Amino acid sequence: MEATSQFLLTLGGILLLGLLTSEVGRRTFLPRVTLLLIFGAIIGQEVLNIIPDVFAERFDLTANMALLMVGFLLGGKLTRKSFHNAVNKILWISISAAIVTTMLVSIGLIWVGVSIEVAILLGCIASATAPAAILDVVLERNYQGTFKDILLSIVALDDAWALILFSLGIAIVTSLNGIGTETSSILTAVKEIGGAIILGLAIGFPAAYLTGRIKKGQPILTEALGLVFVCGGLAIWLEVSFLISSMVMGAVIANFAKHHDYPFHAIEGIEWPFMVVFFVLAGALLEFSALKDLSLIGFVYILFRSIGKYVGANLGSRCSHAAPGVKRWMGIALLPQAGVAIGMALVAASHFPEYRQTLLTVVISSTVFFEIVGPIFTRLALQKNKLSGT
């Protein structure tokens, strides 16, 4: 009974906190994502340590549920209408930001004496962003305009580019070390990304036709959540990317469900409570003690990742003749970085145990910075483009 009481009290308190942070976020320059992370850090293991273990132990489940909804909502932004006038910009900017960031971080780390192998791995990890944080900043004030549409489309594709670059990085380092076969890493990535796409298509096409029949014109909440969780459960069971599979499913439904008035209304009405719990627990589990280990390597990683995102997005914007606001602000809007990067660091550490300490120290400590500070820059970019009308 005590465990149940602790769980319910903690859940209720966190959800009520979400109402407060939304109001504070509207009145200050801080996005509610950052406020939730800061509050989670205060009540978490590093400061007050008042979150019960019975609640913290369920973070993985909460995180997966929140990210599945994020993937579904981002996929819903990848419509023919959104791509009609911006496909060139979306592809150029997303690929350029990922590749330039990887290259600059790798070069910067080698410049300060880091081994080529570690530099390559950290460079590939640097390409990842935090889709949940960026999406929430957009939804917080219901930003509209071309800049917002392009940003969300880029974020939806970003996870795929990061996985591809990371798999290539693993293959290159494997070859440099002379262990195993580099093709195994590429095949794993093909399975994870390709399998996720196939699964998303396999669920998305039937769902596009069948959903919204009970309540004409709109899928009801039960249908929407059922699809998201079935997709996620199958993806995890098949060991493919559940984020990509839910994005693909969302994109298919958005593009082929002609009888829907607004296919994603149901999920948008319920995802915020999951996001509140997700960000508070993420903040509670942040290891601020890792910041004391943030040496020159970590500083260079943060600096060159920030430069890489800005330069890469700017270069892609110029190549695709994007608007001045997109050229100037898209790079800093892509600064948030969170769970995907830590997941990649853990995978790389398991492949190359000799680099484990460096990889985890740099990625975990820099994630604390980017997860808290990144959303502030994302909101700034959205605000600037809102004022300029783009």
Order of alpha helices (4+ residues) and beta strands (2+ residues): alpha-alpha-alpha-alpha-alpha-alpha-alpha-alpha-alpha-alpha-alpha-alpha-alpha-alpha-alpha-alpha-alpha-alpha
